[in-house]
Amino acid sequence: MDTVSVTNVNTPGTEILTNPSFESSSTSLVGWSSSCTTGCGSTAGVTSGTRCYLSTGNCLIAQCVNAVETISQTFATVPGNKYSV
């Protein structure tokens, strides 16, 4: 995964997530939590170059085989506002 985004439709252009494109990470996730179900040797990491979209920058790499791996991040929202994910 290369880039994720959550923006408030009421304030366009303002990214809510921390480190949405993983560019602030080198080998471990910055601003994200990761977890994996039983049987996973290691959790998500960051890679760069040819393994990423357009072969540039950093991206998330799942390192889990035969298990479920997740990443998450919490952020504040405003009741009644709409968000683009």
Long-range contacts (C-beta under 8 A, 24 or more apart in sequence): 1-59, 1-60, 2-52, 2-53, 2-57, 2-59, 2-60, 3-53, 5-84, 5-85, 6-75, 6-83, 6-84, 6-85, 7-83, 7-84, 8-77, 8-78, 8-81, 8-82, 8-83, 9-81, 9-82, 9-83, 9-84, 10-78, 10-81, 10-82, 16-75, 16-76, 16-83, 17-73, 17-75, 18-73, 18-75, 21-57, 21-58, 22-46, 22-57, 22-58, 22-59, 22-60, 23-57, 23-58, 25-58, 26-58, 29-60, 29-71, 31-73, 32-71, 32-72, 32-73, 33-71, 33-72, 33-73, 34-69, 34-70, 34-71, 34-72, 35-69, 35-70, 35-72, 36-64, 36-67, 36-68, 36-69, 36-70, 37-64, 37-67, 37-68, 37-69, 38-67, 39-66, 39-67, 40-64, 40-65, 40-67, 40-69, 41-65, 43-69, 44-69, 44-71
